[in-house]
Amino acid sequence: MKPLGLLALFATALAVGFAAPAADRPTGDSDGKDAGAATHTVLALGDSLTAGYGLGPGEGFTGQLAAWLDDRGLDTRVVNAGVSGDTTSGGRSRLAWVLDGLDRAPDLAIVALGGNDMLRAIEPKLTRANLAAIIATLKERDIPVLLAGMRAPPNRGPDYAQAFDAIYPDLAEQQGVRLYPFFMDGVATDTDLLQPDGLHPNAKGVARMVDGIGPLVAAMLRGDGAVDDNTTAGRH
């Protein structure tokens, strides 16, 4: 492992952001089985970390998650609703359009937004409000939610970091949704798992992310409350 200090990592992040503000693949693309053949449908609403920025077919988060679930007997279509550079405001504005474009309601929605808000120093109150609205829309449609958290770096200052980091556990508790505390857990500071930009995960990094969040996704799809494997996915 080659650890990269959080300060240096996010200094780079502040310069480049989570990729250009354009989707590198069309919103709504799916990985895994077709809708008619899949037992489950998962919606992944996010930014470049979800969209698969800089990665080949099947190497991004949705492709690897679909394969991970399939290997565990969960026939799943994972809908890629990731847009590179997107903020929580962007995700909020397009959510209804994404949901209306699906042929059936998802069995689970993974909400993985907020990283670009932090990089742009958007007021945490706005990020919180947008995520709360996204969760409310999904709950109104009876779609279970898994909230994937992000964390602010030290160079944002303690006040900003405290306000931003608290958004995810607070909303999970207030809204009664499941939380995966840090979407890039085990990846964000390891250069072996990052692309040359020092920010986006490479295919190995995505695999680590999927290994982390996958057990919680599987448990929610099964509806049994249990978490597969020896991970920290369900500890929040």
Salt bridges, closest charged atoms under 4 A:
ASP29 OD2 - ARG25 NE 3.94
ASP31 OD2 - ARG25 NH2 3.75
ASP86 OD2 - ARG94 NE 2.66
ASP100 OD1 - ARG141 NH1 2.93
ASP103 OD1 - ARG77 NH2 2.98
ASP170 OD2 - ARG128 NH2 3.17
ASP197 OD2 - HIS200 ND1 2.57
ASP228 OD2 - ARG222 NH1 2.69
